[in-house]
Amino acid sequence: MRTNNREQILKTARRLLPKYGYSGVSIRAIAMKAKLTTGAIYFHFKNKNEIYRTICYEAIDMLVEKFREGIGGRENPGQKLISTFDSYITFFYEHRDHYNILMEYKSHVHPEDHAENYEIMKKMCQMTDLMEETVRVGIKQGTFRNLDPRMLAILLAAVTEGMLHLKQLGMFDYLNISDADFRHFMAEITGRGIERENAGIG
């Protein structure tokens, strides 16, 4: 029963947080919607922030798994690298609530919360680590030029997150830019910048 209560709390929070935001959701509201007492919530979580972080960790784990699946399903380093963009897009569409909660959490990070920020960034770096390793393999195989793998991973992650943010704001619809159009452009520009001759990111 207690395990079921914990999942019910998270399920309710996943539904409320994207709609009302962190500041608009209280422990009491979660308890009421979950049909539990506030005491039942505090049995599993010490505060609202812990519920929030737990859902963020779920989101990151789901995203990392999509990265692994995408990279594992492609043949050459160029295709593996662009698959991380595809994975992020898929996550955006299939798990919108998790995506929105994660993005809001990242926008409210406080520099003084060192321990908390460290844990989130440590998990987030699992994604850039996969991208870094893909770049290193590409360099070793002669597919990519000898660039800094970490800097390239951060750049591509930032571009993808920025693209999704603008997409969510409606800019892509307003400018009539499709996901496929942007993906093609990103693959072309990335390929020109990092690949050696006769290698295609695709």
C-alpha positions in Angstrom: 0.0 0.0 0.0 2.8 2.4 0.9 4.5 1.8 -2.4 1.2 2.4 -4.2 0.8 5.7 -2.3 4.2 6.8 -3.3 3.4 6.2 -7.0 0.0 7.9 -6.6 1.8 11.0 -5.2 4.2 11.1 -8.1 1.4 10.5 -10.6 -0.6 13.3 -9.2 2.3 15.7 -9.1 3.2 14.9 -12.7 -0.3 16.0 -13.6 -0.4 19.1 -11.5 3.1 20.6 -11.9 3.0 21.1 -15.7 -0.4 22.8 -15.4 0.2 25.1 -12.3 4.0 25.2 -12.0 6.2 24.6 -9.0 5.0 27.7 -7.0 1.3 26.9 -7.9 1.3 23.4 -6.4 1.3 22.7 -2.6 1.7 19.5 -0.6 -2.0 20.0 0.4 -3.1 20.2 -3.2 -1.2 17.1 -4.1 -2.7 15.3 -1.1 -6.2 16.4 -2.0 -6.0 15.3 -5.6 -4.3 12.0 -4.7 -6.9 11.4 -2.0 -4.3 11.0 0.6 -3.4 12.8 3.8 -0.5 15.3 4.0 1.0 12.9 6.5 1.0 10.1 3.9 3.0 12.4 1.6 5.5 13.4 4.2 6.0 9.7 4.9 7.5 9.3 1.4 8.9 12.8 0.7 10.4 15.3 3.1 9.0 18.3 1.1 7.6 19.4 -2.3 11.0 19.9 -3.7 11.9 16.3 -3.2 8.8 15.3 -5.2 9.8 17.7 -7.9 13.4 16.4 -8.0 12.2 12.8 -8.1 10.2 13.5 -11.2 13.1 15.3 -12.8 15.3 12.3 -12.1 12.7 10.1 -13.8 12.7 12.4 -16.8 16.5 12.4 -17.1 16.6 8.6 -16.8 14.0 8.3 -19.6 15.9 10.6 -21.8 19.2 8.9 -21.2 17.5 5.6 -22.1 16.3 7.1 -25.4 19.8 8.3 -26.1 21.2 4.8 -25.6 18.5 3.2 -27.8 19.1 5.8 -30.6 22.8 5.5 -30.5 22.7 1.7 -30.4 20.4 1.6 -33.3 22.6 3.5 -35.7 25.7 2.3 -37.6 28.2 5.2 -38.1 29.2 7.9 -35.6 27.5 10.6 -37.6 24.2 8.9 -37.6 24.7 8.0 -33.9 25.3 11.7 -33.1 22.2 13.0 -34.9 20.2 10.3 -33.2 20.5 12.2 -30.0 18.6 15.0 -31.5 15.9 12.5 -32.7 15.8 11.1 -29.2 15.2 14.5 -27.6 12.4 15.3 -30.1 10.8 11.9 -29.4 11.0 12.5 -25.6 9.4 16.0 -26.1 6.4 14.5 -27.9 5.9 11.3 -25.9 6.6 12.6 -22.4 5.6 16.2 -22.5 4.7 16.5 -18.8 8.1 15.1 -17.8 9.8 17.5 -20.3 7.9 20.5 -19.0 8.7 19.7 -15.4 12.4 19.2 -16.1 12.6 22.4 -18.1 10.9 24.4 -15.3 13.2 22.9 -12.7 16.3 23.8 -14.6 15.0 27.4 -15.0 14.6 27.7 -11.2 18.0 26.4 -10.2 19.6 28.5 -7.5 23.4 28.8 -7.6 23.6 28.5 -3.8 22.0 25.0 -3.8 25.3 23.3 -4.6 24.5 19.7 -3.5 21.1 19.7 -5.2 22.4 21.2 -8.4 25.3 18.7 -8.4 23.0 15.7 -8.4 20.9 17.1 -11.2 23.9 18.0 -13.3 25.5 14.7 -12.6 22.5 12.9 -14.1 22.2 15.4 -17.0 25.8 14.7 -17.9 25.0 11.1 -18.6 23.5 12.4 -21.9 26.5 14.6 -22.8 28.8 11.7 -21.8 27.1 9.5 -24.5 27.5 12.2 -27.0 31.1 12.8 -26.1 31.9 9.1 -26.5 30.2 9.0 -29.9 32.4 11.9 -31.0 35.6 10.2 -29.6 34.7 7.1 -31.6 34.2 9.2 -34.7 37.6 10.9 -34.3 39.3 7.6 -33.7 37.7 6.1 -36.8 38.6 9.1 -38.9 35.0 10.1 -39.5 35.2 13.4 -37.5 37.8 16.0 -37.3 39.9 16.3 -34.2 37.5 18.5 -32.2 37.0 18.8 -28.4 34.3 16.1 -27.8 33.0 17.7 -24.6 32.6 21.2 -26.1 30.8 19.7 -29.2 28.5 17.6 -27.0 27.6 20.7 -24.9 27.0 22.8 -28.1 24.7 20.2 -29.7 22.8 19.7 -26.4 22.3 23.5 -26.1 21.1 23.9 -29.7 18.6 21.1 -29.3 17.2 22.4 -26.0 17.0 25.9 -27.4 15.2 24.6 -30.5 12.6 22.8 -28.3 12.1 25.9 -26.2 11.4 28.0 -29.3 9.2 25.3 -30.7 7.1 25.2 -27.5 6.8 29.0 -27.6 5.2 28.6 -31.1 8.0 30.2 -33.1 8.4 27.1 -35.4 4.7 27.1 -36.2 4.8 30.9 -36.8 7.8 30.6 -39.2 6.4 27.4 -40.8 9.5 25.3 -39.9 9.0 21.6 -39.4 11.0 19.3 -37.2 12.2 17.5 -40.3 13.4 20.8 -41.8 15.4 21.7 -38.7 16.8 18.2 -38.3 18.0 18.3 -41.9 19.6 21.7 -41.5 21.2 20.7 -38.2 22.6 17.5 -39.7 24.0 19.4 -42.7 25.6 22.2 -40.6 27.0 19.8 -38.0 28.4 17.5 -40.8 30.1 20.4 -42.5 31.7 21.5 -39.2 32.9 18.2 -37.8 33.2 15.6 -40.5 36.1 14.7 -42.7 35.6 14.3 -46.4 33.2 11.6 -47.7 31.4 11.0 -44.4 27.7 11.7 -43.9 25.7 12.4 -40.8 22.4 12.0 -42.4 
